[in-house]
Amino acid sequence: MLGSGKAAAVRERLGALTSDVRLPGRYQLVQSLKAAAAAALAWALTGWWLAAPMALMAPWAAVALVQGTVYRSLRSAVELIAMMASGTLLAAGAAAVTGNTMTAMLIALPLTVLLGNWLPVGEQGLYAPTTALFVLAYGTYSLSAVGHRLLETVVGAVVGIAVNAIVLPPVHSLHVRTLACALPRECSRLLRELSEGLVEEYDEERAERWHRAAGELPRALSDLRAARGWSTESFRFNPGHRMRRSTPSPSERWDVVWAQVGNQLLSITLTLWETASARRALPRPPGPFLEDLSTVLAAASEVCAADETAMEQGPDDACLEERAGHLTGARRALAEAKRHLRGPGPDAGASLGSLVAGCQALLDDLTPGEDGSAVPASGARTGRI
């Protein structure tokens, strides 16, 4: 059964792609090495070649601009340069007016912190006050020194963007495909758990766990949509993406299909939970009906498993034929289950009708449309991030 630990594991596997630290480990390693290389190159240019008096500004900017996408590096560069320039100018101006480092800090830091929080620059706002601190700590406020600070920042930004765009430029299409494959796999797993549990004497606690597990599926869809956003962004202004193999991803219609399937599973598991609850008036469905329903859900589980296989390996005739056979078997079993609708009292009929309607909608959602939307399109299996 899908216990809380298993549900947590599902959430972890389907974690949203909303920040760099949640991307795959290989990506983290590559980006970390690129950031280190960019910092070293920026230091060599400013510290050795230009002999800049505060060369650390360049590697600092370079590290910050090795972002998850080239587009994000470019956007962040504008924000970072603006913040570091503001911090430099405010700190130098405050020091020149007051002639005292402590007094200059009392003037410059509130202004730079407010500026970083007020402007829509996100995490880059932190660079305004920290740059001001560095400038005041070094104690050089001349026009030449200010010019060097700005030059070092620009050099570091250019190096960071160039390294990110040229050296293994980040392309996130593989993660989209991974999350897309996870949807039918988790639906298949839950349907199999339901099928096995219905022929046993399931209780309220078990039915509640089923419903909670079904509630994880919308989160997985949200993660997939976020991953699609990253994948699309990773191709923008990325001159090196053609040098890397990208992984074909299913169309957005795939997301719609599995959103509908997830909604039906929520409805089915909610009805089962209510029929198992002592606080509800809905009686538990009779055993023969549950046996037929179990057959329906088992066949639907195989349909979802076939979709996962087709997504991973590309659909072939054997896979599609097997999928169609399971779908036909599910409809046949559902027709048998509908026979139990005749005769029960209104309370029992309400629960049976709800379960039958949910299963009917589930099979309809799993049935390919004229555009084949319920079946993934074929494509290469290989890809990189």
Disulfide bonds with the S-S distance in Angstrom:
none
